[in-house]
Amino acid sequence: MIFIIKSMNMKKIWALLVFTGVAVGTILLNMVIGFRGTALTEQVEQFHRLVQNQLEPSIGVWLRICFYRMGAAVMILACIRFMGNYYIFYPVVFAMSLSFGYTLSLLSYRYGVTGLVYMFAYTCPQYFVYIPLFVGILREVSDRMDRALPGSLRRTLVIFTIIFAGCLVESYMNPMVLKIILKNF
């Protein structure tokens, strides 16, 4: 498997992982829809609660977002240091795209085309910070996936500063975008 990964173009690998994750997320939702049980209703209600709790910018929202985003980054960095390579990015990218595909399909199923607008509103503008950060990291490590770069405090501080900025955008600008979208759609 690793030989196949090494022989492919890295951009194609990342695109394949994202596409596969979104597709599998959609398939998983379709399997859940087949049951039409309380799980689907509960997931839609959970999304509503999340959006409603995030409509007002506050320190609590910011702390919760920082906990999730920074916690994930610390776990990824710990895995990189423990394993000594960057192969952890493959399952991370796949899991992120799986989650995106599942959530997008869930909202589309429940709200139709408006669900696509809701998903865009929920990811805007913070993903304009997170996606370039992640793409930059992947570009940096793509040619040396089998060995980790030596630990660098400066690089780590830059990554966490950008994540911190994304958390600020997500907790203080995203609620305004959500209010506008939810009010007009």
C-alpha positions in Angstrom: 0.0 0.0 0.0 2.8 2.4 0.9 4.5 1.7 -2.4 1.4 2.6 -4.3 1.1 5.8 -2.3 4.8 6.7 -3.0 4.4 6.1 -6.8 1.4 8.3 -7.2 1.4 12.1 -7.6 0.8 13.6 -4.1 -1.9 16.0 -5.4 -3.8 13.0 -6.8 -3.5 11.2 -3.5 -4.9 14.0 -1.5 -7.7 14.6 -4.0 -8.5 10.9 -4.0 -8.7 10.9 -0.2 -11.0 13.9 0.0 -13.3 12.6 -2.8 -13.4 9.1 -1.3 -14.1 10.6 2.2 -17.0 12.7 0.9 -18.4 9.8 -1.1 -18.2 7.4 1.8 -19.8 10.0 4.1 -22.7 10.3 1.6 -23.0 6.6 1.5 -23.1 6.3 5.3 -25.8 8.9 5.4 -27.8 6.9 2.8 -27.5 3.8 4.9 -28.8 5.7 7.9 -31.6 7.2 5.9 -32.7 3.6 5.0 -33.5 3.1 8.7 -35.3 6.5 9.0 -35.0 6.1 12.8 -34.5 8.6 15.5 -30.7 8.8 14.8 -31.2 11.0 11.7 -33.7 13.2 13.5 -31.4 13.5 16.5 -28.5 14.5 14.2 -30.5 17.2 12.6 -31.6 18.5 16.0 -28.0 18.3 17.2 -26.9 20.5 14.3 -29.7 23.0 15.1 -28.5 23.2 18.8 -25.0 23.7 17.6 -26.0 26.5 15.3 -28.2 28.1 17.8 -25.5 28.0 20.5 -23.1 29.6 18.1 -25.3 32.5 16.9 -24.0 34.8 19.7 -20.3 35.4 19.8 -18.9 34.8 23.3 -15.9 33.7 25.2 -17.6 30.3 25.9 -18.0 29.6 22.2 -14.4 30.7 21.6 -13.1 28.4 24.3 -15.1 25.5 23.1 -13.9 26.0 19.5 -10.3 26.4 20.7 -10.6 23.2 22.8 -11.7 21.2 19.7 -9.3 22.7 17.2 -6.2 23.0 19.3 -6.9 19.6 20.9 -7.0 18.0 17.4 -3.8 19.8 16.4 -2.0 18.6 19.6 -3.1 15.0 19.0 -1.9 15.1 15.4 1.5 16.6 16.3 1.9 14.0 19.1 1.1 11.2 16.6 3.7 12.7 14.2 6.4 12.8 17.0 5.5 9.3 18.3 5.4 7.7 14.8 8.3 9.7 13.4 6.5 10.3 10.0 3.6 12.1 8.5 1.4 9.2 7.5 -1.1 10.2 10.1 -2.3 12.9 7.7 -3.9 10.3 5.4 -6.5 9.1 7.9 -6.9 12.7 9.2 -7.7 14.0 5.7 -10.0 11.1 5.1 -11.9 11.5 8.4 -12.3 15.3 7.8 -13.7 14.7 4.3 -15.9 11.9 5.6 -17.4 14.2 8.2 -17.9 16.9 5.6 -19.6 14.6 3.2 -21.9 13.2 5.9 -22.8 16.6 7.2 -23.4 18.0 3.8 -25.6 15.1 2.8 -27.5 15.3 6.0 -28.3 18.9 5.5 -29.1 18.4 1.9 -31.5 15.6 2.8 -33.2 17.6 5.5 -33.3 21.0 3.8 -32.7 20.4 0.1 -30.6 23.0 -1.7 -30.9 25.3 1.3 -28.9 22.7 3.2 -26.0 23.4 0.9 -26.3 27.1 1.8 -26.4 26.2 5.5 -23.2 24.1 5.1 -21.4 27.0 3.4 -22.5 29.4 6.1 -21.4 27.1 8.8 -17.9 26.7 7.3 -17.4 30.4 6.2 -15.2 32.3 6.9 -13.0 30.2 9.2 -12.3 27.6 6.5 -10.6 30.4 4.5 -8.0 30.2 7.4 -8.0 26.4 8.0 -7.8 25.1 4.5 -4.8 27.2 3.4 -3.1 26.2 6.6 -3.7 22.5 6.0 -2.8 22.7 2.3 0.5 24.5 3.3 1.3 21.8 5.8 0.6 19.1 3.3 2.7 20.8 0.6 5.6 21.1 3.1 5.5 17.4 4.1 4.3 15.7 1.0 7.8 14.9 -0.4 9.0 13.6 3.0 6.1 11.6 4.4 8.3 8.8 5.7 10.3 11.0 8.1 9.2 13.8 10.3 11.0 17.1 10.2 12.9 17.9 13.4 10.8 19.6 16.0 10.8 23.3 15.5 9.3 25.7 18.1 8.9 28.4 15.5 7.0 26.2 13.1 4.8 24.9 15.9 4.1 28.4 17.1 3.2 29.6 13.6 0.8 26.6 13.1 -0.9 27.2 16.5 -1.1 31.0 15.9 -2.9 30.4 12.6 -5.3 27.9 14.3 -5.8 30.4 17.0 -6.7 33.1 14.4 -9.1 30.6 12.8 -10.8 30.0 16.2 -11.2 33.8 16.6 -12.8 34.1 13.1 -15.0 31.0 13.8 -16.2 32.3 17.1 -16.7 36.0 16.3 -17.3 36.3 12.5 -19.1 33.0 11.8 -22.1 33.9 14.0 -22.7 37.0 11.9 -22.6 35.0 8.7 -24.9 32.4 10.2 -27.4 35.0 11.3 -27.5 36.5 7.9 -27.9 33.2 6.1 -30.4 31.7 8.5 -32.5 34.9 8.4 -32.6 35.1 4.6 -33.0 31.4 3.9 
